[in-house]
Amino acid sequence: MGEFPNGWSWEENKLFEVALAMVDEQDPDRWEVVAAIVGGKKSAEEVQRHYVILLEDLHFIESGCLDHELEDAQSYGQVECISQSVYWTDEDQE
């Protein structure tokens, strides 16, 4: 499989995800351990930066700014977003 735009391979990204699930957030050597699990080709700083990018992506997706019509979004270039919160209740889950 190919690389992501940030230079991470699909395999490295999957190992990164597994490592995040395995390594305690409170571990003082968290990023060094995650870097080792990823394969040792990424530094602790690169791994931590990859995590920050992941959090930013998640925030963007959860904010409702992601246009699910990727073909339309590409043809228009930039998609304007007006943030709107959605509140779920127990009844919504039934």
Secondary structure, DSSP 8 states (H G I E B T S, - for coil): --B-TTS-BHHHHHHHHHHHHHS-TT-TTHHHHHHHHHTSSS-HHHHHHHHHHHHHHHHHHHTT---S-HHHHHHH-------------TGGG-
